[in-house]
Amino acid sequence: ADIVINPKNTYEIYTVTSDRGLFRSTDGGYTWHEFSTELARISAFNKVVMFRMDPVSQDRLYLAIANGLITSENRGRTWSYVNILIPPQKLPVDAVAIDPSDPRIIYVGVGALMYKSEDGGANWSVMKLDTLKRISIIAIDPKNPQSIFLGMKSVKK
């Protein structure tokens, strides 16, 4: 579902599979560590949708999952839920993006709602898009972080 390579250490690779979760390799893909034990500690073993690494601090990780957004401050050893007031009927979290120029700015896509935090996830604003589609990916222009692009997917009824 997702592959992320650490830009500061290309031997460190993270991969997400929707049915088996998050994996990390620190040797360029020869061996892999599965995070199922770490994620099970907070009951975050639901479908993993997307993975993101903080562009400044590679210790900070984010996972968009079926029942919310979780984060780790220590490269995945421990995880906790990010407190976002998402209506349960709108879950799962489909997309997450971190501003490359200011990692305190986080965007989360849930259905047709886009959440934005400017303080690392402590407070959130929400914008409802006028569409029946779900946000599936959020991309931020690294040269102009005010330019945000959304990919959408059709909702199956």
Sequence and secondary structure as in RCSB ss.txt:
>XXXX:A:sequence
ADIVINPKNTYEIYTVTSDRGLFRSTDGGYTWHEFSTELARISAFNKVVMFRMDPVSQDRLYLAIANGLITSENR
GRTWSYVNILIPPQKLPVDAVAIDPSDPRIIYVGVGALMYKSEDGGANWSVMKLDTLKRISIIAIDPKNPQSIFL
GMKSVKK
>XXXX:A:secstr
 EEEE TT TT EEEEETTTEEEEESSTTSS EE HHHHHTTT  S EEEEEE SS TT EEEEETTEEEEESST
TSS EE      GGG S  EEEE SS TT EEEEETTEEEEESSTTSS EEEE SSSSEEEEEEE SS TT EEE
EEE    
